[in-house]
Each structure stands twice: as structure tokens, then as C-alpha cells.
Amino acid sequence: MEAERKLSAEAGSILQEGIGLVLSRWSALQLAVENEWGGRDSRLKAEQLITDIFSWFNHSKEPLYIDDLEDMLNEAMLSLNTMTEDGSIEEVAEKLMIMHEECLDCNFKSIESLREANHRRVAVPHVREVANDDDDSDEENDDRDHCMGNDDSSNMMMVDTAESHSNVNVVSMSDCEPKPKLAAEAEDGWEVVGPRRHKGRRN
């Protein structure tokens, strides 16, 4: 049966490396770690996430559903005081599910592509911290400056966010910046996967 397929020792080791590579390219997670939005042990939390995901793939007795993986990624980001609004949780979950399926077939091409692509770092998406200020107009100007490539404003967004009076950081895609996502995915060797295995989310 499909559910009883197991990873070989070699495939398990390569899968764990692949999970680390995918998470190292997840901009939202890396920003949360670098800025220590989840406290001083932010990096440890990110490393623990790699272990948790690998354990879920390797030791789960039940069928693996992408919804459960998305929940795990979302909880990890919340533990880092970060909310993602850029669709990246779903994207990362899809990549990990495909990677696991490939490793079950001893196909490591996408992980090899990631190793190579890891040398060419992707650009960081727009990140904004939720703050209880009244000056929305200033924030919009900052957004516009960021899209125009104004270095001062983009530097400001990265600095001192963790010490603000609000502890939740929101990662969102910039509206004024088109994302050539399909081209990027094709270059990395990822393929588009079908619909979810089950529609109902457990609450």
C-alpha cells in the first residue's frame, strides 16, 4: 500500500538535507531568524522545524496530508511571532511534499537543483511589521519607496522591528512588484502539484 512506503537510509538523509535547503530559501523564515523575532533562540526554533518536518515524513503512521504540513509550518512561524500573508507557507509545503515523494522513488534531482540554486540567493520579499501607529500614509509612502528601490526605506524596514511595541511581524508580498513565480519554480526544477488530498481543515 502507498502509506507503507518507507524511505531508505540514504533517501532519508538526503531528504533531511533537502528540507533544510528549502527552509534556508524561505525568506519569511530567514527574516524571522535573522531579526530574532522569536527571541534569542529563533535559530534553534528554525533548526527544530527541520527535525520536526523530517520526523513527520519519516515516522508518521497515518497518511500525509499537505494541510497538516501547512499547519506545522504556520505554528512554527507563529512561535517566531511572524504571520505570513504572502502564500509562502502553501508554496513551501508543496515543495516539501513533492520532495518527499521523489525521495521515496530515490529521485534526488530537485534536491540537487536546490544545492546548485542555493549559491544564487533569491531576493527578499517585502516585509512589514504590524504596528499600532496612526501614520498609515507614511507607511504607504514607505511601501512605494521600497518598490521604487529606495535603499533608505528598505533598510528601515529591516531594522529594529523586533523591539517595537507590537510583537507580531507580518510578511506580505508587495502589491507593486510582479512575481514571476512560475518561471522561478521551473528554473529550480519544481513541478506544479494537483489539488489537496482533503478539503476539510481540522479546527
Summary of the structure (lengths in Angstrom):
residues: 203
radius of gyration: 18.1
end to end distance: 28.8
largest distance: 58.2
contacts: 539
relative contact order: 0.16
helix: 56%
strand: 4%
